[in-house]
Amino acid sequence: MPTYFIIKELNDQYTWKDFEMTDLVYDYAVDVLNIPEECIDFIDVSIKSKKVEITIIEDNTYINEDWYYCLLQYSE
């Protein structure tokens, strides 16, 4: 079960410059990627490398969730 994801292209009219503000990357994960707050373990953004790294808590019940299925395209 993948729990680590790298997003290299942004959706929903976000730009990399938007992430210069501290918590906006967390809002992106919750609002755009639909990851429930309680499932997020760690988020890191690299504006220079243009990537968002997200680690979620390992829980096999996520496998049946739509948000998890959508995240699989970003698994490394």
C-alpha positions as a printed Julia matrix, in Angstrom:
76×3 Matrix{Float64}:
   0.0    0.0     0.0
   1.71   3.23   -1.13
   1.8    5.98    1.49
   4.26   8.37   -0.18
   3.23  10.58   -3.09
   4.94  13.25   -5.17
   2.88  15.85   -6.99
   4.77  17.64   -9.77
   1.86  19.32  -11.53
  -0.67  21.45   -9.73
  -4.43  21.47  -10.24
  -7.23  23.93   -9.64
  -5.4   27.09  -10.7
  -2.72  26.84   -8.0
   0.79  27.98   -8.86
   4.11  27.18   -7.19
   4.32  30.78   -6.05
   1.14  30.18   -3.97
   3.14  27.85   -1.73
   5.46  30.58   -0.53
   2.81  31.11    2.14
   3.28  28.53    4.84
   0.04  26.59    5.22
  -1.28  26.86    1.69
   0.26  23.52    0.69
  -1.75  21.85    3.45
  -4.92  23.51    2.12
  -4.06  22.23   -1.34
  -3.79  18.65   -0.05
  -7.09  18.86    1.81
  -9.17  20.98   -0.59
  -7.88  19.96   -4.01
  -6.61  16.42   -3.45
  -9.41  15.7    -0.95
  -7.12  14.03    1.57
  -8.81  13.97    4.98
  -6.81  15.97    7.54
  -6.55  13.03    9.92
  -4.88  10.9     7.2
  -1.97  13.26    6.53
   1.28  12.34    8.24
   3.69  14.79    6.58
   3.73  17.36    3.77
   6.74  19.08    2.3
   6.91  21.48   -0.63
   9.95  22.38   -2.69
   9.23  25.44   -4.76
  12.67  25.27   -6.39
  12.16  21.63   -7.48
   8.45  22.21   -8.14
   7.15  19.26   -6.17
   4.91  18.51   -3.22
   5.72  15.42   -1.17
   2.9   13.93    0.86
   3.07  11.03    3.28
  -0.17   9.62    4.64
  -0.71   7.4     7.64
  -0.69   3.73    6.68
  -4.19   2.3     7.03
  -5.59  -0.42    4.76
  -9.1    1.01    5.02
  -8.03   3.87    2.71
  -7.8    1.49   -0.24
 -11.55   1.77   -0.86
 -11.63   5.57   -0.6
 -11.96   7.71   -3.75
  -9.35  10.23   -2.58
  -6.8    7.44   -2.09
  -7.52   5.95   -5.49
  -6.92   9.39   -7.07
  -3.62   9.77   -5.17
  -2.22   6.52   -6.58
  -1.25   8.27   -9.81
   1.32  10.21   -7.74
   2.84   7.22   -5.93
   6.56   6.71   -6.21
